[in-house]
Amino acid sequence: REHEHISLLFVDGRLHGQGIGHELLRQALADIRQRRPEVRQVTVNPAPGAVSFYERLGFRPTAPEMTVNGIIFTPMEKDLTASDGG
């Protein structure tokens, strides 16, 4: 979404732990940095089971877990100005 929000990033459960999600996200962030260098942070609203994945990649919660229209998620954000390689 306008290169500021990650949505609908899924990896087949049989392929978890192989670095596929990390590489997809790394490529998406590289694309954001190239297309919209002025963007300072990227947001994501992961389901409870994906919060730790995003935390390992530098995202931090910006609000507690919430439920909207029956969907449970935790709003998170990653600072793109930090040089963490991710």
Secondary structure as GFF3:
##gff-version 3
##sequence-region A 1 86
A	DSSP	beta_strand	5	6	.	.	.	ID=ss1
A	DSSP	three_ten_helix	13	15	.	.	.	ID=ss2
A	DSSP	alpha_helix	20	35	.	.	.	ID=ss3
A	DSSP	beta_strand	41	44	.	.	.	ID=ss4
A	DSSP	three_ten_helix	48	50	.	.	.	ID=ss5
A	DSSP	alpha_helix	51	56	.	.	.	ID=ss6
A	DSSP	beta_strand	60	61	.	.	.	ID=ss7
A	DSSP	beta_strand	66	68	.	.	.	ID=ss8
A	DSSP	beta_strand	71	73	.	.	.	ID=ss9
A	DSSP	beta_strand	76	79	.	.	.	ID=ss10
###
